Amino acid sequence: MDLDGVDAPFNMRLLSTFFVHVFYKLGLHYDTETVFDALALDRNIFFCAVFFNYLCVAATSSVIYFTAKKHFKDIYLAIIAGILYLLGFGTLFFVLMPITDALSILLFALVLHGYLSKNYRIFAPLILLIFQREYIFLALGLIAVIDYWKVREKYFLNIFIICVVCFGVYMILRKTIFYTSRYDHQASTAFFLDSILHIKFPLIPYIKQTLMTMNIFILYVFVLIYKKYKAYTIDLFGLVKLLALFIQINVISFAAVFGNNTGRYFYILVPFVIFQLIKEIHTTNN
């Protein structure tokens, strides 16, 4: 809780860092020589962070498995869904490392599991996400708007409202209790507009790295192409939602100058990408 020791918004990534701190205090690490010794850093914090993220990855794979099993009634497809997350490029290179993405993806997987069943219990993880990953409010809010536009069910409207409220609370906290001057421009409308109109990072490396981190999404696109070639029915509504999410994160990345991290941030939504991929495979088999 040394709020001034870390710049906002990173000083609001409190949930995962809390658990890493608990693991550290419990002594859940082992003693071996690492490069951190030469850097005068505490290697045990690194071990605790990687161990905690490993547990989050295992839990996320389980949640994805149960979500697929519940909706498609096919244990083999459910196993494939869990394995896809384990083998995803983003999992290997972004999640199984000492940053905060692992818990963020786990919380989104839990939220998605409840959202697909229209369960209001997702309010609890959504509130927790105020102190972990604000991007999920924008993504889930967009999904809820699109779903409400199609079916006009009150549940989707309520989820959109709670996303707006949670994001509003996050912004208030970022501007007050968790405020630091560095990166404060990312919350400026004028800066957003200027960044969109004037690209402020190398475009080619951005495209290359974004594509490289989206292997599961690209696999989903290949499945759609195959189904189109075979004249199978495609879930166009699901495709619209994924394309809208992809456009959204690109706009956010350009506006906030996230640079080559676009693919990494989009990977936070990989449980939804996997769900749509498995859905397309399931409908092909049936």
Buried (B, 14 or more C-beta within 10 A) or exposed (E): EEBEEBBBBBBBBBBBBBBBBEBBEEEBBEEEEEEBEEEEEEBBBBBBBBBBBEBBBEBBBBBBBBBBBEBBEBEEBBBBBBBBBBEBBBBEEBBBEBBBBBBBBBBBBBBBBBBBEBEEEBBEBBEBBBBBBBBBBBBBBBBBBBBBEEEEEEBBBBBBEBBBBBBEBBBEBBEEEBBBEEBBBBBEEEBBEBBEEEEEBEEEEBEEBBEBBBBBBEBBEEBBEEBEEEEEEBBEEBBEBBEBBBEBBBEBBBBBBBBBBBBBBBBBBBBBBBBBBBBBBBBBEE
